[in-house]
Amino acid sequence: MKITFITGNKGKLKEIQTNISSRINLVSQDIDIMEIQSQNLEEISKNKAKQAFEKIGEAVLVDDTGVFFNYYPDFPGAFAKFVYKSLGKDGIKKLFDGVQDNTGSMQTAISYMDGNLSEPVCFLGIAEGKFETHHLDQVPNDSLPYNYIFVPNGYTQTVTENYEYWQKNLSQRKKAIEKFNKWISKFI
């Protein structure tokens, strides 16, 4: 079964390829999709899947990822990139100054759409952990900081410090794609 993963991000593509069912022929395509402004990752992901399907007319898979600080409910959520570009490293650090609760999650909503569905189907993957802002100094200027400061529950290393293990075993994207694999296995 052929599915087109809509992305221009080679890192995302590699992670999906690593974790998707071997019965799926995954190809990728980078197309422009208007992203709705919402804090709801599932709503964003489903909307992107619907648009992508309408544009290319074949089975598509899309994702949207957000970062959630428990102390600040639903923040920054789907706007993690915007928040970091607005606040920078110092601003992210200030968000956690004096805060007792540095826990939170990274979440990915993966949506699938094909001609047999009236609406996209969405699968949410969540990785719980804590954000350690003392690692912000390690973030290169052209990168988002979250993989550098997120430590998954039960671990002492950040995502970046053990990235390959993270992608293969713990990531929110992997968890979402596993849910998708279980669902799609009923049809292929």
Residue frames as a rotation matrix with the C-alpha (Angstrom) as fourth column:
MET 1
0.583 0.813 0.000 0.00
0.813 -0.583 0.000 0.00
0.000 0.000 -1.000 0.00
LYS 2
-0.445 -0.731 0.517 1.40
0.730 -0.631 -0.264 3.39
0.519 0.260 0.814 -1.01
ILE 3
0.678 0.552 -0.485 1.06
0.726 -0.606 0.325 6.36
-0.114 -0.572 -0.812 1.35
THR 4
0.020 -0.643 0.766 2.51
0.505 -0.655 -0.562 9.82
0.863 0.398 0.312 0.81
PHE 5
0.219 -0.074 -0.973 3.93
0.932 -0.278 0.231 11.47
-0.288 -0.958 0.008 3.91
ILE 6
0.631 0.102 0.769 3.63
0.457 -0.850 -0.262 15.22
0.627 0.516 -0.583 3.52
THR 7
0.768 -0.454 -0.452 6.81
0.277 -0.401 0.873 16.83
-0.577 -0.796 -0.182 4.78
GLY 8
0.749 -0.651 0.128 9.91
-0.141 -0.344 -0.928 18.67
0.648 0.677 -0.350 3.74
ASN 9
0.376 -0.560 0.738 11.65
-0.925 -0.180 0.335 17.70
-0.055 -0.809 -0.586 6.97
LYS 10
0.055 -0.440 -0.896 14.13
-0.508 0.760 -0.405 14.87
0.859 0.478 -0.182 6.37
GLY 11
-0.867 -0.383 0.318 14.39
-0.445 0.311 -0.840 14.12
0.223 -0.870 -0.441 10.10
LYS 12
-0.134 0.915 0.382 10.64
-0.791 0.134 -0.597 13.56
-0.597 -0.382 0.705 10.41
LEU 13
0.501 0.306 -0.809 10.65
-0.814 0.485 -0.321 11.45
0.294 0.819 0.492 7.27
LYS 14
-0.421 -0.754 -0.505 13.45
-0.460 0.657 -0.598 9.24
0.782 -0.019 -0.623 8.58
GLU 15
-0.826 0.140 0.547 11.66
-0.506 0.246 -0.827 8.70
-0.251 -0.959 -0.133 11.89
ILE 16
0.262 0.965 -0.026 8.41
-0.830 0.211 -0.516 7.77
-0.492 0.156 0.856 10.15
GLN 17
0.323 -0.204 -0.924 10.23
-0.726 0.573 -0.381 5.44
0.607 0.793 0.037 7.74
THR 18
-0.732 -0.681 0.003 11.94
-0.489 0.522 -0.700 3.73
0.475 -0.513 -0.715 10.68
ASN 19
-0.842 0.380 0.383 8.68
-0.286 0.287 -0.914 3.09
-0.458 -0.879 -0.133 12.50
ILE 20
0.000 0.912 -0.410 5.99
-0.969 -0.102 -0.225 2.60
-0.247 0.398 0.884 9.86
SER 21
0.495 0.311 0.812 4.65
-0.209 0.949 -0.236 -0.86
-0.844 -0.053 0.534 8.99
SER 22
-0.607 -0.791 0.073 6.80
-0.190 0.233 0.954 -2.75
-0.772 0.565 -0.292 6.49
ARG 23
-0.271 0.597 0.755 3.61
0.841 0.528 -0.115 -3.38
-0.468 0.604 -0.645 4.47
ILE 24
0.778 0.521 -0.352 3.45
0.334 -0.817 -0.471 0.30
-0.532 0.249 -0.809 3.58
ASN 25
-0.084 -0.732 0.676 5.33
0.984 -0.169 -0.061 1.86
0.159 0.660 0.735 0.68
LEU 26
0.563 0.259 -0.785 6.03
0.550 -0.826 0.122 5.30
-0.617 -0.500 -0.608 2.13
VAL 27
-0.174 -0.564 0.807 6.98
0.886 -0.448 -0.122 8.12
0.430 0.694 0.577 -0.20
SER 28
-0.116 0.130 -0.985 7.27
0.687 -0.706 -0.174 11.78
-0.717 -0.697 -0.008 0.71
GLN 29
-0.075 0.132 0.988 6.19
0.825 -0.549 0.136 14.98
0.561 0.825 -0.067 -0.92
ASP 30
-0.623 -0.163 -0.765 6.65
0.600 -0.727 -0.333 18.56
-0.503 -0.667 0.551 0.20
ILE 31
-0.271 0.602 0.751 3.58
0.711 -0.401 0.577 20.62
0.649 0.691 -0.320 -0.64
ASP 32
-0.929 0.000 0.370 2.29
-0.185 -0.866 -0.464 23.93
0.321 -0.499 0.805 0.67
ILE 33
-0.136 0.895 -0.425 -0.57
0.760 0.370 0.535 23.53
0.636 -0.250 -0.730 3.08
MET 34
-0.188 0.185 0.965 -2.27
-0.411 -0.907 0.094 26.37
0.892 -0.378 0.247 4.92
GLU 35
-0.625 -0.063 -0.778 -2.04
0.588 0.617 -0.522 25.60
0.514 -0.784 -0.349 8.63
ILE 36
0.420 0.840 0.344 -5.03
0.249 -0.471 0.846 26.66
0.872 -0.270 -0.407 10.67
GLN 37
-0.583 -0.562 0.586 -4.33
-0.382 -0.448 -0.809 28.58
0.717 -0.696 0.046 13.87
SER 38
0.648 0.759 -0.060 -5.43
-0.361 0.376 0.854 26.34
0.671 -0.532 0.517 16.73
GLN 39
-0.137 -0.644 0.753 -4.06
-0.990 0.101 -0.094 25.02
-0.015 -0.759 -0.651 20.00
ASN 40
0.513 0.435 0.740 -5.55
-0.461 0.867 -0.190 21.62
-0.724 -0.244 0.645 19.18
LEU 41
-0.521 -0.844 -0.127 -2.90
-0.604 0.260 0.754 19.46
-0.603 0.469 -0.645 17.50
GLU 42
-0.523 0.381 0.763 -5.45
0.489 0.867 -0.098 16.90
-0.699 0.322 -0.639 16.34
GLU 43
0.601 0.772 -0.207 -7.56
0.324 -0.473 -0.819 19.60
-0.730 0.426 -0.534 14.66
ILE 44
0.261 -0.608 -0.750 -4.48
-0.747 -0.619 0.242 21.03
-0.612 0.497 -0.616 12.93
SER 45
-0.710 -0.618 0.338 -3.28
-0.328 0.715 0.618 17.60
-0.623 0.328 -0.710 11.80
LYS 46
-0.164 0.742 0.650 -6.68
0.639 0.582 -0.504 16.53
-0.752 0.332 -0.569 10.47
ASN 47
0.715 0.429 -0.552 -7.09
-0.054 -0.753 -0.656 19.78
-0.697 0.499 -0.515 8.58
LYS 48
-0.115 -0.852 -0.510 -3.64
-0.819 -0.209 0.534 19.37
-0.562 0.480 -0.674 7.00
ALA 49
-0.713 -0.119 0.691 -4.48
0.122 0.949 0.290 15.78
-0.690 0.292 -0.662 5.99
LYS 50
0.314 0.918 0.242 -7.73
0.552 0.031 -0.833 16.87
-0.773 0.395 -0.497 4.37
GLN 51
0.635 -0.136 -0.761 -5.99
-0.500 -0.823 -0.270 19.63
-0.589 0.552 -0.590 2.40
ALA 52
-0.455 -0.890 -0.036 -3.13
-0.656 0.308 0.689 17.33
-0.602 0.337 -0.724 1.35
PHE 53
-0.458 0.362 0.812 -5.56
0.451 0.882 -0.139 14.67
-0.766 0.303 -0.567 0.13
GLU 54
0.647 0.744 -0.164 -7.53
0.284 -0.435 -0.854 17.25
-0.707 0.506 -0.493 -1.84
LYS 55
0.381 -0.586 -0.715 -4.29
-0.748 -0.650 0.134 18.44
-0.543 0.484 -0.686 -3.50
ILE 56
-0.578 -0.769 -0.273 -2.73
-0.785 0.434 0.442 15.10
-0.222 0.469 -0.855 -4.45
GLY 57
0.260 0.865 -0.429 -5.75
-0.946 0.318 0.068 12.76
0.195 0.388 0.901 -4.52
GLU 58
0.155 -0.214 -0.964 -4.09
-0.024 0.975 -0.221 9.75
0.988 0.058 0.145 -2.89
ALA 59
0.756 0.178 -0.630 -3.54
0.553 0.343 0.759 8.34
0.351 -0.922 0.161 0.60
VAL 60
0.066 -0.711 0.700 -1.67
-0.127 -0.702 -0.701 10.84
0.990 -0.043 -0.137 2.77
LEU 61
0.434 -0.090 -0.896 -0.10
0.880 0.256 0.400 10.97
0.194 -0.962 0.190 6.19
VAL 62
0.134 -0.389 0.911 0.70
-0.020 -0.920 -0.390 14.28
0.991 0.034 -0.131 7.93
ASP 63
0.084 -0.055 -0.995 1.85
0.956 0.287 0.064 15.25
0.282 -0.956 0.077 11.38
ASP 64
0.290 -0.066 0.955 1.91
-0.187 -0.982 -0.011 18.20
0.939 -0.175 -0.297 13.70
THR 65
-0.061 -0.440 -0.896 3.91
0.824 0.485 -0.294 18.41
0.564 -0.756 0.333 16.89
GLY 66
0.495 0.225 0.839 3.56
-0.227 -0.899 0.375 20.55
0.839 -0.376 -0.393 19.98
VAL 67
-0.592 -0.685 -0.425 5.34
0.401 0.207 -0.892 21.11
0.700 -0.698 0.152 23.26
PHE 68
0.450 0.854 0.261 3.36
0.034 -0.308 0.951 21.47
0.892 -0.419 -0.168 26.47
PHE 69
-0.766 -0.625 0.152 4.61
-0.069 -0.155 -0.985 22.90
0.639 -0.765 0.076 29.78
ASN 70
-0.218 0.747 -0.628 2.34
0.805 0.501 0.317 21.64
0.551 -0.437 -0.711 32.58
TYR 71
-0.551 -0.045 -0.833 2.78
0.677 -0.609 -0.414 24.83
-0.489 -0.792 0.366 34.61
TYR 72
-0.587 0.349 -0.731 1.32
-0.552 -0.833 0.045 26.79
-0.593 0.430 0.681 31.69
PRO 73
-0.084 0.602 0.794 -1.65
0.253 0.783 -0.568 24.72
-0.964 0.153 -0.218 30.46
ASP 74
0.660 0.382 0.647 -1.72
0.637 0.171 -0.752 24.25
-0.397 0.908 -0.130 26.66
PHE 75
0.900 -0.403 -0.164 1.38
-0.435 -0.845 -0.311 26.43
-0.013 0.352 -0.936 26.27
PRO 76
-0.539 0.003 -0.842 3.24
-0.528 -0.781 0.335 26.76
-0.657 0.625 0.422 24.01
GLY 77
0.302 0.759 0.577 1.41
-0.003 0.605 -0.796 23.83
-0.953 0.239 0.184 22.40
ALA 78
0.542 0.015 0.841 1.19
0.789 0.335 -0.515 23.99
-0.289 0.942 0.170 18.62
PHE 79
0.932 -0.160 0.325 2.91
-0.005 -0.902 -0.431 27.39
0.363 0.400 -0.842 18.72
ALA 80
0.702 -0.692 -0.168 6.22
0.479 0.284 0.831 26.08
-0.527 -0.664 0.531 20.12
LYS 81
-0.100 -0.766 0.635 8.26
0.994 -0.109 0.025 27.34
0.050 0.634 0.772 17.17
PHE 82
0.285 0.308 0.908 6.62
0.366 -0.910 0.194 30.77
0.886 0.277 -0.372 17.22
VAL 83
0.993 0.110 -0.032 7.08
0.065 -0.310 0.948 31.08
0.095 -0.944 -0.315 20.99
TYR 84
0.391 -0.916 -0.087 10.77
0.733 0.252 0.631 30.20
-0.557 -0.311 0.771 20.80
LYS 85
-0.206 -0.462 0.863 11.41
0.900 -0.436 -0.018 32.55
0.384 0.773 0.505 17.87
SER 86
0.511 0.486 0.709 9.61
0.175 -0.866 0.467 35.30
0.842 -0.114 -0.528 19.83
LEU 87
0.984 -0.019 0.176 11.18
-0.176 -0.211 0.962 34.71
0.018 -0.977 -0.211 23.25
GLY 88
0.231 -0.947 -0.221 14.55
-0.558 0.057 -0.828 33.15
0.797 0.315 -0.515 22.43
LYS 89
-0.171 -0.411 -0.896 16.64
0.423 0.790 -0.443 31.13
0.890 -0.455 0.039 24.86
ASP 90
-0.962 -0.238 0.130 16.48
0.006 -0.499 -0.867 33.76
0.272 -0.833 0.481 27.60
GLY 91
-0.335 0.919 0.207 12.71
-0.891 -0.381 0.248 33.98
0.307 -0.102 0.946 27.35
ILE 92
0.338 0.408 -0.848 12.26
-0.169 0.913 0.372 30.21
0.926 0.017 0.377 27.59
LYS 93
-0.533 -0.626 -0.569 14.59
0.493 0.316 -0.810 30.18
0.687 -0.713 0.140 30.60
LYS 94
-0.889 0.219 0.402 12.57
-0.414 -0.760 -0.501 32.98
0.196 -0.612 0.766 32.27
LEU 95
0.058 0.963 -0.263 9.36
-0.640 0.238 0.731 30.97
0.766 0.126 0.630 31.83
PHE 96
0.441 0.069 -0.895 10.80
0.349 0.905 0.242 28.42
0.826 -0.420 0.375 34.24
ASP 97
-0.654 -0.687 0.317 12.53
0.003 -0.421 -0.907 30.80
0.757 -0.592 0.278 36.69
GLY 98
-0.786 0.273 0.555 11.07
-0.616 -0.269 -0.740 30.18
-0.052 -0.924 0.379 40.14
VAL 99
0.241 0.896 -0.374 8.64
-0.890 0.358 0.283 27.58
0.387 0.264 0.883 38.80
GLN 100
-0.176 -0.261 0.949 8.42
-0.766 0.642 0.034 24.40
-0.618 -0.721 -0.313 40.88
ASP 101
0.384 0.446 0.808 6.81
0.127 0.842 -0.525 22.33
-0.915 0.304 0.267 38.13
ASN 102
-0.254 -0.540 -0.802 9.04
-0.781 -0.374 0.500 21.87
-0.570 0.754 -0.327 35.08
THR 103
-0.536 0.126 0.835 7.14
0.290 0.956 0.043 18.82
-0.793 0.265 -0.549 33.83
GLY 104
0.041 0.601 -0.798 5.38
-0.763 -0.497 -0.413 18.60
-0.645 0.626 0.438 30.53
SER 105
0.208 0.088 0.974 5.12
0.369 0.915 -0.162 16.69
-0.906 0.393 0.158 27.31
MET 106
-0.692 -0.267 -0.671 5.96
-0.584 -0.340 0.737 16.58
-0.425 0.902 0.080 23.67
GLN 107
0.009 0.820 0.573 3.01
0.083 0.570 -0.817 15.51
-0.997 0.055 -0.063 21.52
THR 108
-0.882 -0.213 -0.420 2.57
-0.398 -0.137 0.907 14.53
-0.251 0.967 0.037 17.88
ALA 109
0.184 0.952 0.245 -0.74
-0.238 0.285 -0.928 14.13
-0.954 0.113 0.279 16.08
ILE 110
-0.907 -0.415 -0.069 -0.46
-0.201 0.281 0.938 12.02
-0.370 0.865 -0.339 12.92
SER 111
0.105 0.993 -0.051 -3.44
-0.431 -0.001 -0.902 12.05
-0.896 0.117 0.428 10.57
TYR 112
-0.865 -0.268 0.423 -4.26
0.187 0.610 0.770 9.75
-0.465 0.745 -0.478 7.68
MET 113
0.103 0.906 -0.410 -6.69
-0.472 -0.319 -0.822 10.40
-0.875 0.278 0.395 4.84
ASP 114
-0.935 -0.283 0.216 -7.64
0.072 0.443 0.894 8.43
-0.348 0.851 -0.393 1.75
GLY 115
-0.737 0.636 -0.228 -10.58
-0.539 -0.351 0.765 8.20
0.407 0.687 0.602 -0.66
ASN 116
-0.352 0.612 -0.708 -12.40
0.422 0.779 0.463 5.64
0.835 -0.136 -0.533 1.51
LEU 117
-0.472 0.101 -0.876 -12.71
0.862 -0.153 -0.482 8.02
-0.183 -0.983 -0.015 4.46
SER 118
0.489 0.674 0.554 -15.07
0.709 -0.677 0.197 10.94
0.508 0.296 -0.809 4.86
GLU 119
0.870 -0.288 0.401 -12.78
-0.448 -0.803 0.394 12.52
0.208 -0.522 -0.827 7.47
PRO 120
-0.066 -0.965 -0.254 -9.12
-0.461 0.255 -0.850 12.02
0.885 0.061 -0.462 8.39
VAL 121
0.847 0.174 -0.503 -8.24
0.312 0.603 0.734 9.62
0.431 -0.778 0.457 11.20
CYS 122
0.319 -0.716 0.620 -5.87
-0.591 -0.662 -0.461 10.98
0.741 -0.219 -0.635 13.84
PHE 123
0.626 -0.264 -0.734 -3.42
0.585 0.781 0.219 9.24
0.515 -0.567 0.643 16.19
LEU 124
0.687 -0.322 0.652 -1.87
-0.520 -0.844 0.130 11.10
0.508 -0.428 -0.747 19.13
GLY 125
0.328 -0.677 -0.659 1.50
0.680 0.653 -0.333 10.18
0.656 -0.339 0.674 20.61
ILE 126
0.801 -0.018 0.598 2.62
-0.375 -0.794 0.479 11.69
0.466 -0.608 -0.643 23.91
ALA 127
0.021 -0.828 -0.561 6.01
0.633 0.445 -0.634 11.61
0.774 -0.342 0.533 25.61
GLU 128
0.939 0.325 0.116 6.00
0.089 -0.552 0.829 12.83
0.334 -0.768 -0.547 29.21
GLY 129
0.062 -0.951 -0.302 9.02
0.886 0.192 -0.423 14.27
0.460 -0.241 0.854 30.96
LYS 130
0.603 0.044 -0.797 10.56
0.537 -0.760 0.365 17.46
-0.590 -0.648 -0.482 32.29
PHE 131
0.708 -0.347 0.615 12.21
0.384 -0.542 -0.748 20.52
0.593 0.766 -0.250 30.77
GLU 132
0.447 -0.674 -0.588 15.67
0.740 -0.091 0.667 21.33
-0.503 -0.733 0.457 32.09
THR 133
0.979 0.096 0.178 16.49
0.184 -0.788 -0.588 24.85
0.083 0.608 -0.789 30.95
HIS 134
0.473 -0.874 -0.112 20.11
-0.364 -0.309 0.879 24.72
-0.802 -0.375 -0.464 32.10
HIS 135
-0.105 -0.467 0.878 20.71
0.629 0.653 0.423 22.85
-0.770 0.596 0.225 28.82
LEU 136
0.833 0.554 -0.007 19.60
0.350 -0.535 -0.769 25.87
-0.429 0.638 -0.640 26.73
ASP 137
0.357 -0.777 -0.518 23.20
-0.588 -0.618 0.522 27.01
-0.726 0.118 -0.678 26.27
GLN 138
-0.490 -0.565 0.664 23.79
0.064 0.736 0.674 23.89
-0.869 0.372 -0.325 24.12
VAL 139
0.440 0.779 0.448 21.13
0.561 0.151 -0.814 24.85
-0.702 0.609 -0.370 21.56
PRO 140
-0.653 -0.631 0.418 22.60
0.712 -0.322 0.624 25.93
-0.259 0.706 0.660 18.20
ASN 141
-0.705 0.331 -0.627 21.23
-0.210 -0.942 -0.261 29.25
-0.677 -0.052 0.734 16.96
ASP 142
-0.610 0.458 -0.647 19.42
-0.756 -0.089 0.649 27.64
0.240 0.884 0.400 14.01
SER 143
-0.697 0.319 -0.642 17.63
0.271 0.946 0.175 24.95
0.664 -0.052 -0.746 16.08
LEU 144
0.388 0.820 0.421 14.54
-0.423 -0.247 0.872 24.75
0.819 -0.517 0.251 18.20
PRO 145
-0.369 -0.701 0.610 15.47
-0.824 -0.057 -0.564 24.12
0.430 -0.710 -0.557 21.84
TYR 146
0.442 0.747 0.497 13.01
-0.892 0.312 0.326 21.50
0.089 -0.587 0.804 22.94
ASN 147
0.809 -0.203 -0.552 15.01
0.084 0.969 -0.233 18.33
0.582 0.142 0.800 22.15
TYR 148
-0.217 -0.968 0.126 17.93
0.079 -0.146 -0.986 19.90
0.973 -0.204 0.109 24.00
ILE 149
-0.660 -0.024 0.751 16.00
-0.661 -0.457 -0.595 20.55
0.358 -0.889 0.285 27.21
PHE 150
0.434 0.898 0.074 13.44
-0.854 0.384 0.352 17.70
0.288 -0.216 0.933 27.34
VAL 151
-0.793 -0.600 0.107 14.27
-0.592 0.717 -0.367 14.72
0.143 -0.354 -0.924 29.56
PRO 152
-0.039 0.831 -0.555 11.79
-0.392 0.498 0.773 11.82
0.919 0.248 0.306 29.19
ASN 153
0.521 0.324 0.790 10.35
-0.852 0.147 0.502 10.33
0.047 -0.934 0.353 32.37
GLY 154
0.931 -0.162 0.327 12.59
0.035 0.932 0.362 7.61
-0.363 -0.325 0.873 33.79
TYR 155
0.461 -0.794 0.396 15.72
0.807 0.190 -0.559 8.94
0.368 0.578 0.728 32.05
THR 156
0.384 -0.418 -0.823 18.51
0.546 -0.616 0.568 11.34
-0.745 -0.667 -0.008 32.94
GLN 157
-0.724 -0.682 0.104 19.59
0.450 -0.352 0.820 12.38
-0.523 0.641 0.562 29.45
THR 158
-0.123 0.644 -0.755 17.91
-0.522 -0.689 -0.503 14.89
-0.844 0.332 0.421 27.18
VAL 159
0.822 0.477 0.312 16.46
0.054 0.479 -0.876 13.82
-0.567 0.737 0.368 23.84
THR 160
0.772 -0.555 -0.310 19.50
-0.563 -0.372 -0.738 15.27
0.294 0.744 -0.600 22.05
GLU 161
-0.074 -0.865 0.497 21.97
-0.970 0.177 0.164 13.46
-0.230 -0.470 -0.852 24.30
ASN 162
-0.674 -0.088 0.734 20.45
-0.068 0.996 0.057 10.11
-0.736 -0.012 -0.677 23.34
TYR 163
-0.264 0.630 -0.730 18.66
-0.843 -0.519 -0.143 10.95
-0.469 0.578 0.668 20.09
GLU 164
-0.577 0.019 -0.816 18.87
-0.601 0.666 0.441 7.62
0.552 0.745 -0.373 18.28
TYR 165
-0.913 0.260 -0.315 17.51
0.399 0.734 -0.550 5.72
0.089 -0.628 -0.774 21.31
TRP 166
-0.590 0.703 -0.398 14.79
-0.202 -0.605 -0.770 8.37
-0.782 -0.373 0.499 21.70
GLN 167
-0.335 0.464 -0.820 13.60
-0.940 -0.230 0.254 8.01
-0.071 0.855 0.513 18.10
LYS 168
-0.589 0.021 -0.808 13.55
-0.336 0.902 0.269 4.21
0.734 0.430 -0.525 18.19
ASN 169
-0.649 0.194 -0.735 11.97
0.588 0.742 -0.323 3.78
0.482 -0.642 -0.596 21.62
LEU 170
-0.512 0.327 -0.795 10.44
0.756 -0.268 -0.597 6.82
-0.409 -0.906 -0.110 23.29
SER 171
-0.995 -0.025 -0.101 9.44
-0.012 -0.936 0.353 9.59
-0.103 0.352 0.930 20.92
GLN 172
-0.264 0.955 -0.137 5.91
-0.220 -0.198 -0.955 10.91
-0.939 -0.222 0.263 20.70
ARG 173
-0.032 0.216 -0.976 6.05
-0.993 -0.122 0.005 10.52
-0.118 0.969 0.218 16.90
LYS 174
-0.841 -0.313 -0.441 6.96
-0.365 0.930 0.036 6.83
0.399 0.191 -0.897 17.27
LYS 175
-0.799 0.587 0.127 4.03
0.149 0.399 -0.905 6.35
-0.582 -0.704 -0.407 19.67
ALA 176
0.002 0.824 -0.567 1.64
-0.617 -0.445 -0.649 8.00
-0.787 0.351 0.508 17.22
ILE 177
-0.205 -0.128 -0.970 2.89
-0.947 0.276 0.164 5.95
0.247 0.953 -0.177 14.25
GLU 178
-0.993 -0.114 -0.020 2.55
-0.103 0.946 -0.307 2.74
0.054 -0.303 -0.951 16.28
LYS 179
-0.365 0.931 0.023 -1.12
-0.049 0.005 -0.999 3.57
-0.930 -0.366 0.044 16.86
PHE 180
0.143 0.356 -0.924 -1.50
-0.914 -0.309 -0.261 4.23
-0.379 0.882 0.281 13.13
ASN 181
-0.683 -0.494 -0.539 0.21
-0.668 0.720 0.186 0.91
0.296 0.487 -0.822 12.29
LYS 182
-0.873 0.401 0.277 -2.21
0.115 0.722 -0.683 -0.98
-0.474 -0.564 -0.676 14.54
TRP 183
0.023 0.944 -0.330 -5.22
-0.286 -0.310 -0.907 0.72
-0.958 0.115 0.262 12.94
ILE 184
0.108 -0.003 -0.994 -4.08
-0.978 -0.178 -0.106 0.41
-0.177 0.984 -0.022 9.30
SER 185
-0.858 -0.505 0.096 -3.18
-0.487 0.858 0.162 -3.29
-0.164 0.092 -0.982 9.77
LYS 186
-0.271 0.861 0.430 -6.91
0.053 0.459 -0.887 -4.04
-0.961 -0.217 -0.170 9.70
PHE 187
0.661 0.614 -0.432 -7.06
-0.276 -0.337 -0.900 -2.80
-0.698 0.714 -0.053 6.11
ILE 188
0.288 -0.630 -0.722 -3.85
-0.950 -0.090 -0.300 -3.99
0.124 0.772 -0.624 4.47
